Amino acid sequence: MRQVALDTETTGMDIAAGNRILEIGCIEIVQRVVTGRRFHVYLNPDRDSEPGALQVHGLTREFLADKPQFADIVDELLAFIDGAELLIHNAPFDLGFLNNELKLLSRTGRIEEQQAVLDTLTLARQLHPGQRNSLDALCKRYQVDNSGRSYHGALLDARLLADVYLAMTAGQGSLSLDMVSHGPVLTASGSRTVVQIPRRRATAVEISAHEERIAELEKKSGNSSLWRNWSL
């Protein structure tokens, strides 16, 4: 299964007020492994950011003045996400802005009509009802290091989202595989199909990276991990 964690930064919250996308970040995940492939671009929105939005992302009009416009990168973006399930935190917000950019270019079709979309905010609320489920809160809950997040940035947030999603769904591996292998899943078009997901063993590189991550978490917490105790 191919997935893409996606995030955007915008000039403001309200599309009706003429706000636009000024940054897009995408991180590729294949078979639950972050591959290193990514799509990242800053965009010239041809307008100032609202003061509240500027405080969040710190991207000034001067910095964005020489950057491409959405029309210049739309085909590359659509090619990168083609065929993937999109992982988006609070998906209606990002999809609303992406679909608006497509509409401004007279492009027919909405992103969610072409791609399967998983709203990780909805998933987090199902897993942790009544708790804070912002990306920062989830990073803290799942011990995902977000210490470099002084400003929101689309590429950084997409990478954090990928790590949080993998942590949130880590215990569902065998169950998910059985469910998907024997039952229907909803596709982007709304039709139902059966998808076979192949199983594979971790490579030596992946095992080494996993061990480094476990050691890092143990060092931070000062305790032996439950994973290592369970594995003995």
Residue, then its C-alpha position, 0 to 999 in steps of 0.5 A: m500500500r502506498q500512502v502520502a502524508l500531506d500538509t499545507e500552509t495558507t495565508g489565512m483560514d478562510i477561503a472565501a476571504g481570498n486566502r491561498i496556499l503558500e506551501i505544500g509538503c508530502i511524505e511518501i510511505v510504502q508498506r508502512v515504511v517512510t521511503g525518503r521520497r517527498f514533494h515540497v514547494y513554497l508558492n507565491p500566493d500573490r497576497d499578504s498572509e493574515p497576521g495570525a497565519l503569519q505568526v504560525h508559519g513565518l513565511t513573508r510575502e518578500f520570501l515568497a515573491d520569487k517562488p512558483q505559483f500553484a499553476d506551475i506545480v499542479d501537474e507535478l503535485l498530482a503526479f506525486i499523489d496519484g494512486a496513493e491514500l492521502l493522510i491529512h490531519n483535519a482533511p477538510f481544511d487542506l482539501g478545501f484549499l487544494n480544491n479551491e486552487l484547482k477550481l481557480l485553474s478551471r480544473t475539474g474534479r476534486i482531490e477526494e474524488q480521485q484519491a482515497v483520503l484518511d483524516t488522521l484527526t478523525l482517527a485520533r479522536q476515535l482512538h483518544p476520545g475527549q483528549r487533545n488531538s492536535l499534531d503537537a498533542l499526538c507527537k507528545r503522546y506517541q513520543v515523536d520528536n517535534s522539538g524543531r517545530s518553532y514554526h509550522g511548516a508543511l514538509l516538517d508537519a507532513r513528516l511528523l504526521a507520517d510518524v504519528y500515523l505509523a505510531m497510532t496504527a502500530g498495534q493494528g498490523s495483523l488485524s488490519l491485514d486480516m480485515v483488508s485481505h478478507g473484506p471490502v474497503l472504500t475507494a476514492s470513488g465510493s466503490r468497494t473492492v478487495v485489496q490484497i496487501p502483501r506481507r514482507r519481513a523487515t530488512a536489516v536496515e529497517i531493523s537497525a533503524h528500529e533498534e536505534r529508535i528504541a534505544e533513543l526512546e529508552k534513553k529519553s524515558g530512562n526505562s526499558s521499553l515494553w517492546r524489548n520486554w515483549s520481544l524477549 
